[in-house]
Amino acid sequence: MRFNLSEINELFRTRRTIYPEQFTERKVHREQVEVILNNGQWAPTHGNTQPWRFKVFMEEGRQQLSDFLGKAYLELTPKEMQNDAKLAKLIARPMRSSVVIAVSMARQPEEKILEIEEIEAVACAIQNMHLSCTAYGLGGFWSTPKLIYTQEMNEFLGLGEKDKCLGLFYIGYPSIEWPKAHRKPLEYTTEWITQ
């Protein structure tokens, strides 16, 4: 075997969502973020289009994101549907995190590759990022509030008209014990066809 499969299995099986509310104030170093992003870029990509794009918010940059999220929520959410707790969480999460990465898909101008395949490639990049966080002992949270899919978000991130933000990925050191979880046994999700 080229790699230690038992360690890789453990990495896959211990990856968890850890929320910004569960982060400490300890800072994640830029060098760690660069490794996380580089690993993201090694995701599968049909036609080698490499559609992922990253905007990294650290230090004071997190305040820009927080301000935008609060303003966009108030502007885009009908008054009767606004929720103070949801607004407070949107505003607070960037500031509770050491790093927030807006992960987007840049649409290929020729559109030779189906959009869904480009989205899938970016999702794989996010999984690589999350696994890298787990290896570092960092908490990660892939957040997809509705407002990320808006023209306002595209403008804030400097994206093209056909590009899409696919999530905000929050990173920080966890203040909690690493969460446990389980999955259904394979027989619930798998059908074997042998003839």
Residue frames as a rotation matrix with the C-alpha (Angstrom) as fourth column:
MET 1
0.572 0.820 0.000 0.00
0.820 -0.572 0.000 0.00
0.000 0.000 -1.000 0.00
ARG 2
-0.118 -0.621 0.775 1.21
0.575 -0.679 -0.456 3.51
0.809 0.392 0.437 -0.82
PHE 3
-0.359 0.091 0.929 -0.42
-0.577 -0.804 -0.144 5.12
0.734 -0.587 0.341 2.23
ASN 4
-0.998 0.052 -0.043 -1.46
0.064 0.546 -0.836 4.05
-0.020 -0.836 -0.548 5.68
LEU 5
-0.497 0.867 0.031 -5.09
0.106 0.025 0.994 3.11
0.861 0.497 -0.105 4.99
SER 6
-0.018 0.515 -0.857 -6.04
0.955 0.263 0.138 2.84
0.296 -0.816 -0.496 8.66
GLU 7
-0.617 -0.242 -0.749 -4.99
0.517 -0.842 -0.154 6.47
-0.593 -0.482 0.645 9.23
ILE 8
-0.953 0.303 -0.018 -6.84
-0.195 -0.569 0.799 7.62
0.232 0.765 0.601 6.11
ASN 9
-0.265 0.889 -0.373 -9.97
0.531 0.457 0.713 5.72
0.805 -0.010 -0.593 7.21
GLU 10
-0.170 0.134 -0.976 -9.72
0.965 -0.180 -0.193 7.38
-0.202 -0.975 -0.098 10.61
LEU 11
-0.917 -0.199 -0.345 -9.40
0.128 -0.968 0.216 10.82
-0.377 0.154 0.913 8.98
PHE 12
-0.722 0.692 0.023 -12.52
-0.078 -0.114 0.990 10.27
0.688 0.713 0.136 6.85
ARG 13
-0.045 0.782 -0.622 -14.52
0.610 0.514 0.603 8.88
0.792 -0.352 -0.500 9.74
THR 14
-0.180 -0.038 -0.983 -13.63
0.939 -0.305 -0.160 11.58
-0.294 -0.952 0.090 12.26
ARG 15
-0.899 -0.054 0.435 -14.37
0.244 -0.885 0.396 14.58
0.364 0.462 0.809 10.04
ARG 16
-0.146 0.870 -0.471 -17.11
0.969 0.031 -0.243 16.59
-0.197 -0.492 -0.848 11.74
THR 17
0.102 0.273 0.957 -18.92
0.346 -0.911 0.223 19.88
0.933 0.308 -0.188 11.43
ILE 18
-0.208 -0.160 -0.965 -17.83
0.959 -0.227 -0.169 22.15
-0.192 -0.961 0.201 14.26
TYR 19
0.560 0.629 0.539 -19.65
0.729 -0.683 0.039 25.49
0.393 0.371 -0.842 14.39
PRO 20
-0.182 -0.655 0.733 -18.06
0.192 -0.755 -0.627 28.93
0.964 0.026 0.264 14.92
GLU 21
0.527 0.447 0.722 -19.88
-0.609 -0.394 0.689 29.15
0.593 -0.803 0.064 18.25
GLN 22
0.983 -0.183 0.029 -17.66
0.126 0.777 0.617 26.21
-0.135 -0.603 0.786 19.30
PHE 23
0.386 -0.886 0.258 -14.34
0.514 -0.025 -0.858 27.87
0.766 0.463 0.445 18.32
THR 24
0.320 -0.416 -0.851 -11.72
0.824 -0.321 0.467 29.33
-0.468 -0.851 0.240 20.63
GLU 25
0.906 -0.042 -0.421 -9.96
-0.157 -0.958 -0.242 32.66
-0.393 0.285 -0.874 20.02
ARG 26
0.001 -0.959 0.282 -6.73
0.123 0.280 0.952 30.89
-0.992 0.034 0.118 19.02
LYS 27
0.358 0.083 -0.930 -5.59
-0.762 -0.549 -0.342 32.02
-0.539 0.831 -0.133 15.57
VAL 28
0.663 -0.164 0.731 -5.14
0.499 0.824 -0.268 29.72
-0.558 0.542 0.628 12.61
HIS 29
-0.173 -0.846 -0.505 -1.90
-0.027 -0.508 0.861 30.56
-0.985 0.163 0.065 10.78
ARG 30
0.390 0.279 -0.878 -1.90
-0.794 -0.381 -0.474 31.66
-0.466 0.882 0.073 7.15
GLU 31
-0.603 -0.697 -0.387 0.49
-0.797 0.542 0.265 28.79
0.025 0.469 -0.883 6.29
GLN 32
-0.727 0.428 0.537 -2.13
0.113 0.846 -0.521 26.32
-0.677 -0.318 -0.664 7.51
VAL 33
0.316 0.892 -0.324 -4.80
-0.183 -0.278 -0.943 28.01
-0.931 0.358 0.076 5.38
GLU 34
0.028 -0.388 -0.921 -2.52
-0.981 -0.186 0.049 27.80
-0.191 0.903 -0.386 2.34
VAL 35
-0.934 -0.331 0.130 -2.12
-0.317 0.941 0.122 24.03
-0.163 0.073 -0.984 2.86
ILE 36
-0.331 0.902 0.276 -5.90
0.221 0.358 -0.907 23.67
-0.917 -0.240 -0.318 3.26
LEU 37
0.454 0.504 -0.734 -6.53
-0.528 -0.512 -0.678 25.62
-0.718 0.696 0.034 0.03
ASN 38
-0.387 -0.672 -0.631 -3.82
-0.920 0.239 0.310 23.76
-0.058 0.701 -0.711 -1.89
ASN 39
-0.898 0.120 0.423 -5.40
0.043 0.982 -0.186 20.45
-0.437 -0.149 -0.887 -0.87
GLY 40
0.103 0.984 -0.149 -8.77
-0.017 -0.148 -0.989 21.80
-0.995 0.104 0.001 -2.01
GLN 41
0.214 -0.075 -0.974 -7.30
-0.878 -0.451 -0.158 22.44
-0.427 0.889 -0.163 -5.44
TRP 42
-0.821 -0.547 -0.164 -6.45
-0.566 0.744 0.355 18.75
-0.072 0.385 -0.920 -5.85
ALA 43
-0.084 0.883 0.461 -10.12
-0.278 0.424 -0.862 17.79
-0.957 -0.200 0.210 -6.09
PRO 44
-0.441 0.016 0.898 -11.31
0.751 0.555 0.359 15.95
-0.492 0.832 -0.257 -9.22
THR 45
-0.052 0.409 -0.911 -12.23
-0.309 -0.874 -0.375 18.33
-0.950 0.262 0.171 -12.05
HIS 46
0.378 0.293 0.878 -13.76
0.676 0.561 -0.478 17.25
-0.632 0.775 0.013 -15.37
GLY 47
0.712 -0.150 0.686 -11.78
0.577 -0.432 -0.693 18.70
0.401 0.889 -0.221 -18.24
ASN 48
-0.198 -0.834 -0.516 -9.28
0.980 -0.170 -0.101 20.08
-0.004 -0.526 0.851 -15.69
THR 49
0.243 0.391 0.888 -11.27
0.467 -0.849 0.246 23.33
0.850 0.355 -0.389 -15.57
GLN 50
-0.576 -0.482 -0.660 -10.36
0.788 -0.113 -0.606 23.83
0.217 -0.869 0.445 -11.88
PRO 51
-0.036 0.703 0.711 -13.51
0.447 -0.625 0.640 25.93
0.894 0.341 -0.292 -11.26
TRP 52
0.456 0.227 -0.860 -12.93
0.889 -0.079 0.451 26.67
0.034 -0.971 -0.238 -7.55
ARG 53
-0.122 -0.454 0.883 -12.24
0.169 -0.886 -0.432 30.21
0.978 0.097 0.185 -6.42
PHE 54
0.151 0.073 -0.986 -11.43
0.963 0.213 0.163 31.26
0.222 -0.974 -0.039 -2.87
LYS 55
0.112 -0.141 0.984 -11.76
-0.182 -0.976 -0.119 34.58
0.977 -0.165 -0.135 -1.02
VAL 56
-0.094 -0.273 -0.957 -10.10
0.822 0.521 -0.229 34.33
0.561 -0.809 0.175 2.37
PHE 57
0.443 0.308 0.842 -11.30
-0.226 -0.870 0.438 36.58
0.868 -0.384 -0.316 5.19
MET 58
0.104 -0.482 -0.870 -8.87
0.897 0.423 -0.126 36.83
0.429 -0.768 0.477 8.12
GLU 59
-0.751 -0.475 -0.459 -8.07
0.649 -0.659 -0.380 39.41
-0.122 -0.583 0.803 10.78
GLU 60
-0.599 0.511 -0.616 -9.93
-0.172 -0.834 -0.525 42.68
-0.782 -0.209 0.587 10.03
GLY 61
-0.857 0.250 -0.450 -11.21
-0.450 0.059 0.891 41.26
0.250 0.966 0.062 6.75
ARG 62
-0.739 0.601 -0.305 -13.73
0.651 0.754 -0.089 39.21
0.176 -0.264 -0.948 8.72
GLN 63
-0.469 0.563 -0.680 -15.51
0.270 -0.642 -0.718 42.44
-0.841 -0.520 0.149 9.70
GLN 64
-0.708 0.191 -0.680 -16.11
-0.669 -0.487 0.561 43.25
-0.224 0.852 0.473 6.01
LEU 65
-0.782 0.411 -0.469 -17.82
0.059 0.797 0.601 39.89
0.621 0.443 -0.647 5.57
SER 66
-0.623 0.545 -0.561 -19.83
0.747 0.202 -0.633 40.29
-0.231 -0.814 -0.533 8.77
ASP 67
-0.559 0.381 -0.736 -21.02
-0.189 -0.923 -0.335 43.75
-0.807 -0.048 0.588 7.73
PHE 68
-0.752 0.252 -0.609 -21.99
-0.631 -0.010 0.775 42.52
0.189 0.968 0.167 4.27
LEU 69
-0.781 0.454 -0.429 -23.90
0.408 0.891 0.201 39.50
0.473 -0.018 -0.881 5.59
GLY 70
-0.536 0.586 -0.607 -25.92
0.596 -0.247 -0.764 41.64
-0.598 -0.772 -0.217 8.02
LYS 71
-0.532 0.289 -0.796 -26.72
-0.494 -0.869 0.015 44.30
-0.688 0.401 0.606 5.42
ALA 72
-0.804 0.193 -0.562 -27.61
-0.465 0.386 0.797 41.74
0.370 0.902 -0.221 2.72
TYR 73
-0.765 0.548 -0.338 -29.86
0.634 0.732 -0.248 39.79
0.112 -0.404 -0.908 5.09
LEU 74
-0.394 0.623 -0.676 -31.82
0.326 -0.593 -0.737 42.93
-0.859 -0.511 0.031 6.00
GLU 75
-0.496 0.158 -0.853 -32.09
-0.701 -0.653 0.286 44.05
-0.512 0.740 0.435 2.36
LEU 76
-0.731 0.085 -0.677 -32.99
-0.529 0.555 0.642 40.66
0.431 0.827 -0.361 0.85
THR 77
-0.792 0.462 -0.400 -35.22
0.585 0.760 -0.282 39.16
0.174 -0.457 -0.872 3.51
PRO 78
-0.082 0.832 0.549 -38.81
0.164 -0.532 0.831 40.47
0.983 0.158 -0.093 3.60
LYS 79
-0.479 -0.138 0.867 -39.42
-0.666 -0.586 -0.461 42.36
0.572 -0.798 0.189 6.85
GLU 80
0.441 0.782 0.440 -42.08
-0.888 0.310 0.339 39.90
0.129 -0.540 0.832 8.04
MET 81
0.880 -0.151 -0.451 -39.64
0.086 0.983 -0.161 36.97
0.468 0.103 0.878 7.57
GLN 82
-0.021 -0.946 0.325 -36.65
-0.381 -0.292 -0.877 38.53
0.925 -0.142 -0.354 9.32
ASN 83
0.810 0.168 -0.562 -35.42
0.372 0.594 0.713 36.73
0.454 -0.787 0.419 12.40
ASP 84
0.729 -0.519 0.446 -33.26
-0.643 -0.742 0.187 38.55
0.234 -0.424 -0.875 14.96
ALA 85
0.546 -0.527 0.652 -31.51
-0.271 0.625 0.732 35.37
-0.793 -0.576 0.198 16.10
LYS 86
0.622 -0.283 0.730 -30.62
0.729 0.550 -0.407 34.39
-0.286 0.785 0.549 12.51
LEU 87
0.796 -0.311 0.519 -29.32
0.050 -0.822 -0.568 37.90
0.603 0.478 -0.639 11.81
ALA 88
0.682 -0.544 0.489 -27.22
-0.708 -0.324 0.628 37.90
-0.183 -0.774 -0.606 14.99
LYS 89
0.534 -0.467 0.705 -25.72
0.193 0.879 0.437 34.51
-0.824 -0.097 0.559 14.05
LEU 90
0.732 -0.221 0.644 -24.88
0.663 0.012 -0.749 35.65
0.158 0.975 0.155 10.50
ILE 91
0.744 -0.416 0.523 -23.10
-0.327 -0.909 -0.259 38.74
0.583 0.022 -0.812 11.82
ALA 92
0.631 -0.463 0.623 -21.30
-0.696 0.017 0.717 36.96
-0.343 -0.886 -0.312 14.68
ARG 93
0.883 -0.214 0.419 -19.98
0.238 0.971 -0.006 33.87
-0.405 0.105 0.908 12.92
PRO 94
0.622 -0.724 0.299 -17.22
0.299 -0.134 -0.945 35.57
0.724 0.677 0.133 10.89
MET 95
0.251 -0.526 0.812 -15.95
-0.699 -0.679 -0.224 37.28
0.670 -0.512 -0.538 14.04
ARG 96
0.654 0.027 0.756 -16.01
-0.636 0.560 0.531 34.04
-0.409 -0.828 0.383 16.06
SER 97
0.894 -0.324 0.309 -13.92
0.431 0.809 -0.399 32.29
-0.121 0.490 0.863 13.40
SER 98
0.068 -0.944 -0.323 -10.21
0.217 -0.302 0.928 32.63
-0.974 -0.133 0.185 12.81
VAL 99
-0.901 -0.343 -0.264 -10.74
-0.217 -0.168 0.962 32.28
-0.375 0.924 0.077 9.05
VAL 100
0.259 0.928 0.267 -13.72
0.029 0.269 -0.963 32.34
-0.965 0.257 0.043 6.69
ILE 101
-0.853 -0.522 -0.018 -13.30
-0.044 0.038 0.998 31.23
-0.521 0.852 -0.055 3.10
ALA 102
0.310 0.886 -0.345 -15.95
-0.562 -0.122 -0.818 32.11
-0.767 0.447 0.460 0.52
VAL 103
-0.662 -0.492 0.565 -15.78
0.083 0.701 0.708 29.18
-0.745 0.516 -0.423 -1.93
SER 104
0.271 0.745 -0.610 -17.15
-0.555 -0.397 -0.731 29.84
-0.787 0.537 0.305 -5.39
MET 105
0.059 -0.148 0.987 -17.45
0.691 0.719 0.066 28.24
-0.720 0.679 0.144 -8.81
ALA 106
-0.299 -0.200 -0.933 -16.09
-0.515 -0.790 0.334 30.17
-0.804 0.580 0.133 -11.79
ARG 107
0.612 0.633 0.474 -18.14
0.097 0.535 -0.839 29.18
-0.785 0.559 0.266 -14.82
GLN 108
-0.448 -0.763 0.466 -16.07
0.526 0.196 0.827 28.20
-0.723 0.616 0.314 -17.84
PRO 109
-0.405 0.302 -0.863 -16.70
-0.526 -0.849 -0.050 30.83
-0.748 0.434 0.502 -20.57
GLU 110
-0.761 0.069 -0.645 -17.16
-0.584 0.359 0.728 28.13
0.281 0.931 -0.233 -23.25
GLU 111
0.005 0.780 0.625 -19.53
-0.919 0.250 -0.304 26.19
-0.394 -0.573 0.719 -20.96
LYS 112
-0.223 -0.162 -0.961 -18.22
-0.686 0.726 0.037 22.90
0.692 0.668 -0.274 -22.40
ILE 113
-0.874 -0.079 -0.479 -18.50
0.266 0.747 -0.610 21.22
0.406 -0.660 -0.632 -19.01
LEU 114
0.125 0.992 -0.027 -21.98
0.482 -0.037 0.875 20.96
0.867 -0.122 -0.483 -17.50
GLU 115
-0.011 -0.083 0.997 -22.57
-0.591 -0.803 -0.073 23.40
0.806 -0.590 -0.040 -14.66
ILE 116
0.882 0.399 0.252 -23.53
-0.437 0.489 0.755 20.58
0.178 -0.776 0.605 -12.27
GLU 117
0.667 -0.695 -0.267 -20.12
0.634 0.718 -0.285 18.97
0.390 0.021 0.920 -12.86
GLU 118
-0.226 -0.715 0.661 -18.36
0.121 -0.694 -0.709 22.23
0.967 -0.081 0.244 -12.01
ILE 119
0.337 0.441 0.832 -20.44
-0.787 -0.353 0.506 22.49
0.517 -0.825 0.227 -8.83
GLU 120
0.983 0.026 -0.184 -19.53
0.054 0.908 0.416 18.89
0.178 -0.419 0.891 -7.97
ALA 121
0.191 -0.982 0.000 -15.83
0.597 0.116 -0.794 19.68
0.779 0.152 0.608 -8.43
VAL 122
-0.260 -0.250 0.933 -16.08
-0.434 -0.833 -0.344 22.61
0.862 -0.494 0.108 -6.02
ALA 123
0.727 0.559 0.398 -17.95
-0.625 0.298 0.722 20.43
0.285 -0.774 0.566 -3.51
CYS 124
0.756 -0.537 -0.374 -15.08
0.527 0.838 -0.138 17.92
0.387 -0.093 0.917 -3.72
ALA 125
-0.192 -0.839 0.510 -12.63
0.220 -0.543 -0.810 20.78
0.956 -0.044 0.289 -3.09
ILE 126
0.136 0.324 0.936 -14.56
-0.796 -0.527 0.298 21.72
0.590 -0.786 0.186 0.04
GLN 127
0.977 0.182 -0.109 -14.42
-0.099 0.845 0.525 18.10
0.188 -0.502 0.844 1.24
ASN 128
0.281 -0.950 -0.137 -10.64
0.656 0.294 -0.695 18.12
0.700 0.105 0.706 0.73
MET 129
-0.271 -0.332 0.904 -10.46
-0.288 -0.868 -0.405 21.36
0.918 -0.370 0.140 2.73
HIS 130
0.556 0.582 0.593 -12.58
-0.740 0.023 0.672 19.92
0.377 -0.813 0.444 5.53
LEU 131
0.888 -0.295 -0.354 -10.46
0.353 0.929 0.110 16.76
0.296 -0.223 0.929 5.72
SER 132
-0.089 -0.958 0.272 -7.32
0.443 -0.282 -0.851 18.93
0.892 0.045 0.449 5.88
CYS 133
0.003 0.183 0.983 -8.84
-0.707 -0.694 0.131 20.87
0.707 -0.696 0.127 8.78
THR 134
0.921 0.385 0.056 -9.55
-0.325 0.682 0.655 17.57
0.214 -0.622 0.753 10.54
ALA 135
0.502 -0.812 -0.298 -5.92
0.633 0.580 -0.513 16.49
0.589 0.069 0.805 10.07
TYR 136
-0.408 -0.638 0.653 -4.81
0.056 -0.731 -0.680 19.76
0.911 -0.241 0.334 11.69
GLY 137
-0.534 0.316 -0.784 -7.31
0.845 0.223 -0.486 19.36
0.021 -0.922 -0.386 14.55
LEU 138
-0.964 0.211 -0.162 -9.20
-0.212 -0.977 -0.008 22.41
-0.160 0.026 0.987 13.28
GLY 139
-0.207 0.964 0.164 -12.95
0.424 0.240 -0.873 22.80
-0.882 -0.111 -0.458 13.30
GLY 140
-0.997 -0.046 -0.060 -14.65
-0.036 -0.412 0.910 23.39
-0.067 0.910 0.409 9.96
PHE 141
-0.193 0.981 0.012 -18.18
0.386 0.087 -0.919 24.40
-0.902 -0.173 -0.395 9.01
TRP 142
-0.932 0.007 0.363 -19.55
0.353 -0.210 0.912 24.63
0.082 0.978 0.193 5.44
SER 143
-0.352 0.808 -0.473 -22.39
0.320 -0.371 -0.872 27.14
-0.880 -0.458 -0.128 5.61
THR 144
-0.838 0.131 0.529 -24.87
0.518 -0.109 0.848 27.86
0.169 0.985 0.024 2.80
PRO 145
-0.334 0.756 -0.562 -27.25
0.287 -0.487 -0.825 30.63
-0.898 -0.437 -0.054 3.85
LYS 146
0.411 0.623 0.665 -29.68
0.790 0.121 -0.601 31.52
-0.455 0.773 -0.443 1.05
LEU 147
0.851 0.015 -0.525 -28.15
-0.118 -0.969 -0.219 34.94
-0.512 0.248 -0.822 0.48
ILE 148
-0.184 -0.982 0.052 -24.92
-0.138 0.078 0.987 33.44
-0.973 0.174 -0.150 -0.90
TYR 149
-0.360 0.100 0.928 -26.78
0.800 0.545 0.251 32.56
-0.481 0.832 -0.277 -4.10
THR 150
0.663 0.696 -0.275 -27.71
0.513 -0.690 -0.510 36.18
-0.545 0.197 -0.815 -4.85
GLN 151
0.537 -0.414 0.735 -26.41
0.587 -0.443 -0.678 38.77
0.606 0.796 0.005 -7.28
GLU 152
0.831 -0.201 0.519 -25.45
-0.451 -0.789 0.417 40.88
0.326 -0.580 -0.746 -4.25
MET 153
0.686 -0.603 0.406 -23.11
-0.031 0.533 0.845 38.12
-0.727 -0.593 0.347 -3.06
ASN 154
0.491 -0.490 0.720 -21.58
0.868 0.344 -0.358 37.81
-0.072 0.801 0.594 -6.53
GLU 155
0.644 -0.214 0.734 -20.92
0.137 -0.912 -0.386 41.55
0.753 0.349 -0.558 -6.56
PHE 156
0.854 -0.318 0.412 -19.44
-0.502 -0.295 0.813 41.51
-0.137 -0.901 -0.412 -3.05
LEU 157
0.470 -0.676 0.567 -17.05
0.185 0.704 0.686 38.71
-0.863 -0.217 0.456 -4.05
GLY 158
-0.076 -0.482 -0.873 -16.30
-0.759 -0.540 0.364 40.16
-0.646 0.690 -0.325 -7.50
LEU 159
-0.457 -0.021 0.889 -17.73
0.278 0.946 0.165 37.13
-0.845 0.322 -0.426 -9.29
GLY 160
-0.967 0.138 -0.214 -18.96
-0.245 -0.270 0.931 36.97
0.070 0.953 0.295 -12.87
GLU 161
-0.249 0.969 -0.014 -22.64
-0.966 -0.247 0.073 36.78
0.068 0.032 0.997 -13.78
LYS 162
0.485 0.456 -0.746 -22.59
-0.515 0.838 0.178 32.99
0.706 0.298 0.642 -14.32
ASP 163
-0.631 -0.724 -0.279 -20.32
-0.103 0.435 -0.894 32.25
0.769 -0.536 -0.349 -11.36
LYS 164
0.549 0.834 -0.051 -21.78
-0.104 0.128 0.986 31.01
0.829 -0.536 0.157 -8.07
CYS 165
-0.450 -0.533 0.717 -20.78
-0.837 -0.028 -0.546 31.24
0.311 -0.845 -0.434 -4.44
LEU 166
0.078 0.445 -0.892 -21.24
-0.137 0.891 0.433 27.72
0.988 0.088 0.130 -3.07
GLY 167
0.676 0.278 -0.683 -20.56
0.586 0.359 0.726 28.36
0.447 -0.891 0.080 0.57
LEU 168
0.372 -0.586 0.720 -18.78
-0.729 -0.664 -0.164 30.05
0.574 -0.465 -0.674 3.41
PHE 169
0.476 -0.305 -0.825 -16.27
0.420 0.903 -0.091 27.74
0.773 -0.303 0.558 5.05
TYR 170
0.670 -0.139 0.729 -15.55
-0.618 -0.648 0.444 28.72
0.411 -0.749 -0.520 8.66
ILE 171
0.276 -0.678 -0.681 -12.34
0.396 0.726 -0.562 27.54
0.876 -0.114 0.469 10.34
GLY 172
0.260 -0.280 0.924 -11.17
-0.783 -0.621 0.032 27.73
0.565 -0.732 -0.381 13.94
TYR 173
-0.798 -0.523 -0.301 -9.73
-0.199 0.698 -0.688 25.76
0.570 -0.489 -0.661 16.83
PRO 174
0.138 0.941 -0.309 -12.49
0.126 0.293 0.948 23.87
0.982 -0.170 -0.078 18.64
SER 175
-0.448 -0.172 0.877 -13.33
-0.782 -0.400 -0.478 24.65
0.433 -0.900 0.045 22.26
ILE 176
0.518 0.733 0.442 -15.26
-0.840 0.534 0.098 21.39
-0.164 -0.422 0.892 22.60
GLU 177
-0.284 -0.492 0.823 -14.33
-0.244 0.867 0.435 17.74
-0.927 -0.077 -0.366 22.70
TRP 178
-0.838 -0.075 -0.541 -14.18
-0.545 0.056 0.836 16.35
-0.032 0.996 -0.088 19.15
PRO 179
0.067 0.982 0.177 -17.75
-0.929 0.126 -0.347 15.22
-0.363 -0.142 0.921 18.29
LYS 180
-0.792 -0.152 0.591 -18.67
-0.019 0.974 0.225 11.59
-0.610 0.167 -0.774 17.72
ALA 181
-0.036 0.810 -0.585 -21.08
-0.949 -0.211 -0.233 10.41
-0.312 0.547 0.777 15.01
HIS 182
-0.404 -0.054 0.913 -22.25
0.075 0.993 0.092 7.33
-0.912 0.106 -0.397 13.17
ARG 183
-0.496 0.296 -0.816 -23.38
-0.868 -0.204 0.453 6.28
-0.033 0.933 0.358 9.71
LYS 184
0.626 0.754 0.198 -25.87
-0.705 0.656 -0.269 3.65
-0.333 0.029 0.942 8.58
PRO 185
-0.098 -0.619 0.779 -24.36
0.000 0.783 0.622 0.25
-0.995 0.061 -0.076 7.82
LEU 186
-0.797 -0.396 -0.457 -23.42
-0.418 -0.184 0.889 -0.22
-0.436 0.900 -0.019 4.17
GLU 187
-0.809 0.487 0.329 -26.32
0.578 0.761 0.295 -2.60
-0.107 0.429 -0.897 3.48
TYR 188
0.084 0.878 -0.470 -28.80
0.609 -0.419 -0.674 0.29
-0.789 -0.230 -0.570 3.94
THR 189
0.387 0.006 -0.922 -27.22
-0.373 -0.913 -0.162 2.36
-0.843 0.407 -0.351 1.18
THR 190
-0.462 -0.734 -0.497 -25.66
-0.800 0.103 0.591 -0.09
-0.383 0.671 -0.635 -1.25
GLU 191
0.746 0.602 0.284 -26.91
-0.365 0.727 -0.582 -2.51
-0.557 0.331 0.762 -3.85
TRP 192
-0.409 -0.906 0.108 -24.41
-0.474 0.313 0.823 -5.01
-0.780 0.285 -0.557 -5.33
ILE 193
0.754 0.577 -0.312 -25.06
-0.554 0.304 -0.775 -6.09
-0.352 0.758 0.549 -8.93
THR 194
-0.186 -0.902 0.390 -22.97
-0.515 0.428 0.743 -9.12
-0.837 -0.063 -0.544 -9.88
GLN 195
-0.581 0.017 0.814 -24.80
0.555 0.739 0.381 -10.56
-0.595 0.673 -0.439 -12.90
